[in-house]
């Protein structure tokens, strides 16, 4: 039987002291073959994270069916208060694991990251700088990649199509751009012009951003996830693949990336350079900002025009060439870019 009245009934949750959440799903089922170095890489990932974040950062780890060794390691981090939330589950798929990390929290910014990312100093402050200067930003990546503007960027291209701020700008960090593609197994036979120019926005004399974003590590405004699906049927790929790319467009948020590189993709093979980077990484005091613009859902007509109709128009072969020329890419690159 129940006696008395629960004193916490009908009591509202207080406002969180945290302003930035990190969600990292972890899947290391064994330590053989593909996963041989995965635990060591996870440890480097988390060590780099602890070193580069401010004190108002809330870390959520979702253990997505990892073995006991990994589970015990994560339990230890929780007991040491190095992470704030640990969710253990069977392997329910990467996106479902991410959704578990999002549920039950209402922190303004949320970074969703793979467990093989090495965070570099200033990644958090540079991310916040983009949100601060560009109210329409909804997703901010920290690893530049080739031609990101070709995927899920109809709205930002539409909104800035006639603006002089939208132009091809010189790649700021060619070496790290090459390193990213080395890390995912590409040889260097790709178009070398991609290492020279990327489409971006010149916001002011101190800030350029790139159009588009990858999704192995990126920061989202939390209001993008106001309505979270309960379940996706795929462990990876399938309908889950584009969810994180599509959902910001529903609120007309732009997908952007920092001009410089602020993280490395380590992959699944441990290499000497990783320890070198970690050993030279210094703990820095990171400032923090919050209270960014929140947007309402875009009406269906505007969504269709920006993200369907307009994209079809600028994807026509002759319009692509005109666009490249208009946005100041060198003439010699237009044919093959």
N, C-alpha and C positions, 0 to 999 in steps of 0.2 A: 504494500500500500504506500501511498504518498502522504507525508505529513508536512504541512506548512507550504510556504510559497517560495519558489525559486527566486532569489533576489536579482538574478541576471535576466529574468524574463522581460522581454520588451525593451531591453536596454540597447541602445544603438552602439555600434562599433565606433571607437574614437578614430580620429584621423591618423594615418600612419606617419611615423617619424621618418620613414624612408621615402626617397624621391626617385630612386632608380632600382629596378629589379633586374637580375640576371637569371635566365633560365637555361640550364644545360642538361639535355637528356644524355644518359650514359648507357651504352650497351656493349659490354665486354663479357660474353658468355664463357670464354675460356682463354687460355694463354698460349695457344698453338697457331701456327700458320699465319693467317691474316691478322690475328689478334695478339701475336707474340709480344709486340712492344706497346700494346695499347694502354696498359696500366701506367707505364713509365711516361707515356705521352700525356695521359690524363693528368698525372701529377704535375708535369710541366705547365699544362694548360691552367690548372688551378693556382699554381704558385705565381704564374704571371698575372693572373687575375687579382689575387690578393695584393700584389705589389702595386697595382696601377689604378685602384679604385678609391673613391672617397668614402668617408665613414657613414654616409647616408645611403649606402648601397646594400640591397637585400639579395642574398644569393640563394636560389632555389635549384637543387639538384634532383633530377628524376632518374632513379636507378631503374632502368627499363629492362630488367631481366638479366642483370649481370651475375657472375658467380659469387661465391661466398667471400673470396679474397677481396674482390672489389667492394662488395657490400660492407665488409668489416672496415675497410679503409674509409669509406664514406661515413660510416657510423662514428668513427674516430674523429673525423673533421667536425661533425655535428657536436660531439661532446666537447671539443676544444673551442666551440663557438666560432670556428672559421667560416662555417656556412650557417645559414639561418633556417633553412627548410630542407628536409630530405624525404622524398617520397619513394618507397619501394613498391615495385609492381612487377608482374611477369612481363614478357616482351609483348607489348600491345601496339608496337609500331612507333616510329619516331614522332609523327605529328600528334598522335594521341597522348604521348608522353609530354610533349610541349604544352598541350591543352591542360593537362593536369597541373603543370607548374603555373599556368596562368590563373586557373580557377582559385577563388578564395582570396585573391589579392587585388588591390586597386591602386597600384603604384603608377605614377604618371608616365614614366618611361620604362620600357622593358626591352632588354637586349636578349635575343635568342641566339644561342651559339652552339656549334658542334663542340664535341669534347676534344678535338685535336687542333684547337686554335691557340696560338701564342699571342697574348695581348701585349701591345707595346706601350711605353709611356705616352701619356697625353691622349690616348684614344678616347677616353671619356669626356675630357674637356673639349676636344675637337668635335665630337659628336654633338655635344650640347651647343656649341657655337653655331652649328648649322641650324638646329632647331630655333635658336634665339634670333638669328638674322633672317630666317625664311619661315614665316608663319605657316605656309602651305606644306612644309616638309612633314611627312608622316612616317617615313622610313629613311634611316641614314645608315649606309654601309661604311665600313672602314678599310675595305680592300678593293682598290680600283681593278677593273677587269675590262676586257675588250668589248667595245660596242654595246655597252649595257643599255643604251637608249633604245635598242631594238625590241626589248621585252618589257611589256606592261608599263609603258611610259607615254601612252597616248595623251593623257591629260596634261602632263607637264610640257610636252611638245606643243600641244594645241594652245595652251595658255601663254606660251612664250614665243610662238612661231614668228611673230613680226617684231620681236624685241631684239635690240642689238646686244643684249646681255647673253642671248643664246648663240654660242659660236663654238667652233672647234678650237681647243686650247692645247698647248704643248703639254705632253706628259711630264709630270713633275718628277717622278721617281721611276725611271725606266728599269733600273736594276731590280727593284722589288716587284715590278709588274712581270718581268721575266721569271722571277723566282716563283711567283704564284703558279704560272703555267707549268714550270718544271715540277712543282709539287703535286700536280694532278696528272702527271705522266705524259704531258705533251712534249714532242720534240720541238725544235725551233724552226720548223719549216713553214710556220704561219706567216701571213703577210707582215713584213717588218714595219710597214706604215702604221700598224696598230700600236707600235711602241713610240710613235712620234706625236700623235694627236688623239684626243678623246673629246667627245661632245660635252660641253659644260655650260654653266651659267657664271658670268662674271658679276658677282654681287656688289663688290666694291674693290678698292685698291688692295685690301687686305684679305679678301675672301673669294675664292673660286670653289665651285662644287661641280661634281660630275653628274650627268643625267643617268638615272637608273641605279640599281643595287643588286648585288648578289644576295643569297640568303643563307650562306653557311655561318655568317655572323653579321647581324644587323640590329639596329635599335628602332623600336616602334613606339608611337604614341599609344598608350594603353586604351584610349577610347575606341581605337580601331577594333578591339576585341570585346565590345560591349555585349554582343550576342555570339557566344561560342558554341559551335556544333558539339553534340554530345559524343560523336564517334566517327572515325573514318575507317573504312574497311581494309585499307592497305597498310602494310608495315612500312613500306617505302614506295615511292612512285605512285602510279595510278592517279586517282582524283586528288590525292593529298599533295601531289608534287607542286601544283601551282597555287595552293590555297593562300600561303603567306604572301605571294606576289599579287594576287588578285584583290584580296580583301581591302587594302588601303584605297584602291580606286573607287570603292563604293562610297567613300566619304570625300572623294576628290583630293586625296592627299598625294603629294609628289613623292616619288622614290628617288633618292639621291645618294651620293657617296662622297666622302671627303676627297679632296684633290690628292693628298699624300696618303701613303700607306701606313696603317696603324695596327696591323696584325699580320701574323704569318700563319699559313696553313701547313701544319706539320705532317698530315697524312698518317699512315700506319707504320712507318719505318723510322726508328730512332736514328738520328744522325748527330755527329759531333757538334755541328754549328749550333744546335739547339741549346746545348749546355753553355756554349760561349755567349750566346745572346742573353741567357738567363743570368749568368754570372755578372754581366755588365749592366744589368737592369737595376736602376736605383729607385727607391721608394720616393715618390714625389707627393707633396701636398696638393690635392686637386680641389679647386673651387667648384661650387655647384650652383645651378640655377633651376628654377621650376616655374610652374604656372604658365605653360605654353598654350597656344590657341587650340581649341577643340572645334571640330566641324560637324555639321549635321550630314545625314545621308544625302548623296547627290540624287536628283530626280532621274528617272529612267531615260527620259529623252536626252538630257545632257550627257548621261553616261554613255548612251549609244553613239552619240555624235563624236564624243572625244575618244572613246576607247574601241570603237568598231569602225564607224564610217571614216573618220579622219585617218585612222591607221591604214585602212585600205587605200585611201587616196595617196598618202605619202610613201606607200610601198610599191607603187607603179614605177617601173624601171626609169622612165624619163624624169619623173618627179624626184626620184632619189638623187639623180645626177644634179638636177637644178638645186635641190636642197643642200647638197654637199658644197656646191660652188658658192651659193648664197651665204652659207655659214662659215665661209673663209677657210676651207681646207685647201691646201696647195693644189693647184691645177693638175700637177703631175700625178697626184694620188687618186684623183676622182674615179678613174676608170676601174681600179681594182679595190677601192676601199669598201 
